């Protein structure tokens, strides 16, 4: 990956936060690497090197700056939007695939040999998949050290390290100190909230139009699954090692995330999914600059800067929501989905819920696929959502494809044809024929979706936009998109709108969100 020295150095000299995550500044005279926005004195040119990833900087023998914490910088929007193999690999590594399945599992998901995958990542990022995953483990370990009371050996295995020695060596190399010193300098006790509860900050590139995000999600909440209340979005998650709950509260400069995990090994996947849901790795200034160049959109972009694309924590959940919502109103779709959730909800398995005072890392797989509620004192008995959901008694995760296949006809409450579409979709996802997760091949996924009965271009495009993170999907046949276009004086027929929207590339997904808001 080519990094122009002059451009990067100017960003460092101006401490421009917009470049955090785009590249990392290595200072050879001190042996540390920083964010571009680090408040430290700008290093001399002869002592500076620039790296495309934290892992590449670590590979050059540099340690993370303790002042600006470059390991916690927002992810590069380049990898967030790219549809190529390297972009897909980065999203899968962030979701913990290497920790769970190793490099062979990552290569198999992408359809390449391990050697070729390593070569591509080294060429673009200066580090291979193991080094990238190791950098992520180090950040996860630091979060656990500073926010929980877990023993350091428990932190090591929860963060994905294979041994305590490997954990110690990595922390020493990345942070220039031993793990116990990180805990000594954290400045206070673990955040209260109970065993398995972690509170952290998810940084983003400003601006962020939080009201647009929360309003979109509030209109689609389902009782027992998610809710929006007092500026906070709460929901249940299905993670690789067990269920979880999350509460996300946007604030200036970061989103406060409170995670209640059944298994602390799921911290990295949970963070990746929360960032994905709120589109926190986007570059809003680049998006808004392109859209504002169109006089028809300039006014709404200026009035509402930083509108993001609400994404998804679970591709199958979003797909089922999209199919249920075909040709019916939003309230009707919510009613149908709530009925389905009610039929799918199992009771909690005895012994699967953490008891008071538990702080162990759960390593058994007994609850890994169940959706038992994790009753959280702060969330139980919630007073309801802005969209009318409510989630009293704990928030549940959405049923998986296998669970949906086992539901009776009465659980769906919809025409037989649409019921069969859902089952065909569930079978394809369960069999691995359709990949709706962020590492999926977008073009291939859209092709396979449209081959299923009852799924057309609109549904496939909607899933490409929100589940797969494609930034350039317009949905010109969508009624709300066309109404929004008409309200702004734009062409409102599908063909003419599609042609006109070429000027919004590669950010047509963001234009679609703004047209929905204009409608």
N, C-alpha and C positions, 0 to 999 in steps of 0.2 A: 504494500500500500504506500503510494507516494505521498509524502508530507512536505509541502512547500515551506522551507525554513523561514523565509521572510514573513509569510502570512502567519505562521504559527508563533513566531517571536513577537510580532505586533500584538497578537491576541494575549500572549503572556504579559507583555509590557503594560497593556491596558487592563489586565485582570478581567477579561471578558468572560462572564459566566456562560455565555451561549456556547462556548467551545468545550465546556466540561464534558468529558466522555468521548468527544471527537478524537482527541489525542491526549497524550500524557507527556509532561516535561521532565526529562531526566537531567539532573545536575551532577556532573561527574566530579566536581570538586568536593561535594558533600556526600555523595553516594546515595542520594534520595531521589524519588520521583514525586511529582506534584500534579494537581489539577492546573489548567491554564489560569484559573482565577485565584490561585494561592496568594494570600496577602503578604507573603514574605518578599524581601527585596528581590527585584528582578535580577537573575544571575547574568553574568557576563556571557556574551555570545560564544566565546571559545569554550565555555564550560557546559554548554547546553546540547542535549540530543533530544529528539522527539520520537515518540513511540506510538504505534497505532492501538496498543492495548496495554493494560496493566501487566498482563502476563509477559509481554515482550520486555517491559521495563524490569520486571523481576528476573527474567532470564538473563538480562545484562548485568545482574548483580546489584541492582538498586533496591532500596527498601522504601516503603510507603511513608510519605511525610505525615507526621503525627499532628500537624497543625491543620492542614486542609483535607486530610483523609481521602486521597484520590481513589482508594478502593471502594468508597461509597458514592462516587460520582454517578450521575444519571448515565444510562447506557447510550451508546452512540445511535442516533436515529438512522444512520446509514444501515446498520444491521437490522434495525427494527422493521424497515420497509422493504429491504431487498428480498427478492424472490429466488435468488440463486442459491447454490449449494452452501456457500459460506454463510449467507444470511440465515438460512434454515438451520445450519449447524450451530450458530451462535444462540439461536432461540432454544434449541434443544439442550444445549449445555447449560443455559440459564435455568432451564426447567429440571435440571438434575439427572438427565439421561445417562451421562458418563458415570456419575456416582452410583446409579442403580444397575446399569447394564454394561458398563465399561465402554472402551473405545470400539470393540467389535459390535456392541449393540447400537452405538451411534452410527457407525458406518452402515450397518444393515438397514437402519431406519432411512438413511439417505440414499441407499442403493449404490454405494461406492466401496472400493476396497479400502482397508485401513491405510495402506501406503499412500494411495492417491488422495484420500481425505487429509492426511497429515501434510502432504505436499501443498495442497490448496490453502490450508489454514496458515501454514508457515509463510507462504508467499504473500498473503493478504494481511496477516495479523502479527507476523513475527514470532508466533508460538504455535505449538501443536495442540491437539485436543486435551491431552493430559495436563499440559501447563495451564491452559485456559480454565479447566475444571479445578485445578489446584488453587489458582488465584481466587476462584469463587469460594472454595472451601475455607480459605483463609479469612475472607470477609464474613462468612457465616460463623466461623469460630469466634471471631472478634465480637460479633453481635451477641452470641450466647455468653461469652465471658463477661461482657459488660452489662447485660440485661437480665441474667438469671443467676441463681445461686447454685447451679449444677457444679459438681466436681469437675476438675479439668479433664480427667479421663473420660467422663461422660460427655463433655463438650466435644472431645476429639472424635468420638464415634458418631455423635449426633451430627457433626459437621461433615461427615463422610470420609474421614481419614481411616486408613486401614490399621494404624497402630498409633500408640501414644508417642513413640519416637518420631514417626513421620510428622505428626501434629506439632511437636516441639520444634523440629528442624524447620518446618514451613513457617511457623509464626516467627521464629528467630530471623529467618531470611527475609520475610516480607516486611516485618515491623521493627527489626533491629533490637528486639528485646524478647524476654521469655514470657510465656503466657501469664504467669502469676503477676508480672509487672503490669500487664494490661488491666488486670482486675484491680490492682492497687490504685491505679490512676483513673479509675472510672468516675470517681467523684461522688459516690453515693451507693446506697443499697439497691438491689434489684427492684425494678418497677413492680408495685403491688398489683394483684389481680389473680393470684392463685397459681398453682402448679401448671406448667406448660403455657403460661401466658407471657407473651413478649410484646413490648411496645417499641416501635422504631419509627424513624422518619424516612419517607420515600421522597427523595429529591426529584425535582422536575425542572425543565426549562420554562421560565415564565414568558408570557402570561398563561394562566390557566383559568378558563371560564368555568368555575366550579358549579355555578347555578345551572348551566346547560347540561353538564354531566349528571348531576343529581336529579334534575327534572326529568331527563330522559329515562333514567333508571327507576325513579319513583312511579312513573306512569306504567311500568311493566312489572312491579313487584308482585310476588305470589305469597300468600299467607303460609307461614311455616318454612319459607325458603329465604326471603330477603325482605328488607324494609329500609325506608329512608325516614329519619326522624331527627329533628334539631340539627340539620346540617351534617349528619353522619349516615353513611350507607353501611348496613350490616347484612351479612349473609353466611350461609353454610357452604363449605367446600368439601369436595371429594379429592383427597390427595393420595399419592402413591402408597403411603403407609397407614392411612387412617383418615377419619373425618376431622374437620376443623371449623372454627368460626373466625370471622374477620370483621372488624369495624374500621372503616376508612373515613377520616375527617380531613377535608382539604383546608389548608391554611396557607398563609403567605410563604412561598418558597419551598414548601414540602407538604406531603400528605401524612398525617399521623395514622399509623397502622397498628391496631391492637389485634394480635393473633393469638388464638387459643388453639393449641395443637395437641392432638392425641399422641403424636410421635414427633419429637423435635428434629428428626431427620428430614421432616417435610418443610423446614423453614425456608430453604432456598426456592423450592417449587412454589410455596405459598407467596413469597415476595414477588417472584416472576409473574405469577398470575394476577396479583393485585396491580402491579405496574401495567400489565397488559390491559386489564379491565378499564383503568382510567387513562390509558394511552399516554403514560407518563414519559415514554422515551421519544415522543414526537418532537419535532423542531417547529414550534408554532410560528416563529417569525418567518421562516422560509415558506410555510404554507400560506400565511396571511399576506405575505408580500406578493405571491403569485395571484391569489384570488382578488386582492385589492386593485390589481392592475386592470381589472374589468370594472368599468364605471358602474355597471349594474349591481356589483357586489361591494363596491368600495364603502358605501354607507354602512351596511350591516357589519362589515369587517371592522370598521373603525368603532362602531358602537359596541361590539362584542368581540374583542380580541381574544385569541387563545381558545377558540372552540375546538374541542377534541372529538374523535370518533369513539363513542363508547364501545368497548370491545367485549370480550367474553372470557370467563374463567374455565369454561367447559364447552368445547365445540359441539358435542352431541346435544347438550342442553339447549344451546342456541338453535341448532338445527330443528329440534323438536318444537321449540317455540315458533320458529318460522313456518313450519308446516301447519301447525295448529292455527296460526294466524292468517293463513291464506283465505282471502275472500270473506273474512268476518271482521267485526269491529274489535278494537283493543279490549274493551270490557268483556266481550264474549270469549275472546281467546283466554283471558285471565281466568274466567270462570271454568272453562274446560281444563286448563292446566292445573288449577287448584284441585279439581275433582281427581285428576290423574295422580297428583301428589298424594292425596288422601288415600287412594287405593294402594299406592306403592309404599307408603310409610310403614316400616316394620317397628316393632317395639325394641327398646334397647336390650342388648344382649347382657345377661348377668355377668358382672365382673369386667365388662369392657370399658366402663367409665372410670376416669381417674378418681381415686378417693381423695379426701382432704389431706393435704400434706404430701401427696405423691410428688416426687420430683425426678423420678427415674425416666430414662429414655426407653420408650416401649419398643421392643425389638421383635415381638411376636407378630405374626401376620393374621391373628384370629379376627381382628376387626378391620382389616385393611380394605375390605370392599363393602362393609356395612355402612348404613347412613344413620347410626344412632345419634340422638341429640347430645351435645355437650352443654349441659345447662350452665350458663355463665351468669353469675350474680348480677352483673351489670345489664344483662340483656333479657333475662327471664322476666316475663310479665310486662314486656314492652308495650308502650302506649299506642302503638300503631304507626303507620307510615304516612308520609305525605300523599302517597298514592293509595292509601287505605289497606295496606297489607296486614301489618301487625305480625308478630312472631312470638307470641307468648309461649313460655315453656321451653325456649331454646330454638335455635335455628338449625334447619336440616339441610343436608346436601341433596342435590338433584339425583334421581335414579339413573343408573347406567343403562347401556343398551341391553344387556342381558336381563335386567330387571323389567324393562319395558316389554321385552318379548314375552315375559311370563305373565303379563297382566291380562285379565279377562276383557271381553268386549265391553262390558258395562263400565270399565274404568275410563274409556275414551270419550264417550258421549258425543260422537261425531259421525258423519256419514261413513259408510263402509269403505268407500274408495279412499278417503283420507286416512282412515284407520289402517288400511293396508299399505298406504304410502309410508306411514310411520314405522310399521313393522318391517317393510323392505329396507328402509333406512337403518333401522336398528340392527337388522341382520348384516348389512354391509359393514357397519361400524364394528360390530362384534367380531366379524370375520377378518377385520383388518383390510377390507377392500376399499374403504373410504377413510382417509385420514383427515380429521377435522381439527387437529391440534396445530400449534404454530409452526411446527417443523414440516408440515405437509407441503407437497408440491402443489402450488395454487392452480396451475393450469390443468394438471392431471386430476385434482380433486373436483374441480368444476366439471370436467368431462365425465367423471364417474357419477357425480350427483345427477346431472341431467339425463344420464342413462337409466336412472331409477324411475319407476312409474310415479307420476304425480308431481315430479320436481322439474320445474322449468327454469328458464334463464333468470327470472327475478329471484327465486329462492336461492339458486346457486350463487348469484352475484351478491346477495345480501350476506350469505355465509362467507364468501370470499372477503367481503369488507370487514365484518365484525369478528368472525372466528379465525380467519387466516391472516388478517391484518393487511390486506391489499389496500394501499392508499389511493388507488386510481379506479374506483368503481362508481358509476353514476346512477344506475337504475332508472333510465329514462322513461320506462313504462309505469313507474310507481306513481300512483295518483297524487300522493302528498308532494312528491318531488315536482310534479307538473303544476300543482296548485301554487307551490312556492315560487316556481319560475314565473307563472302568470302574475303573481302579486308583485314581482320585481320588474315586470315589463319584459321578460325574456321569452323566447319561443317556448311554447307549451305543448307541442306535439312531440311524441317520442323521437321521430326521425330528425326534426329540426333542432330539438334540444340536444340530442346526442352529437350532432355536427357542431353546434355552437360551443359545446362544452370542451372541445379540443383545446381551447385556450387555457383551460384550467389544469391540464395535465402537468405533473403527475399526481395532483392532489384532488381528483374529482370526488373521492370519498368524503373529504372535508367539505367540498361544495355541496354534496348531497345532504349532509347534516344541516348546513346553513339553509338550504332550500326547505327542508322539513321544518325548521324553526320559522322561516318566513311564511309557511303555510298556516 
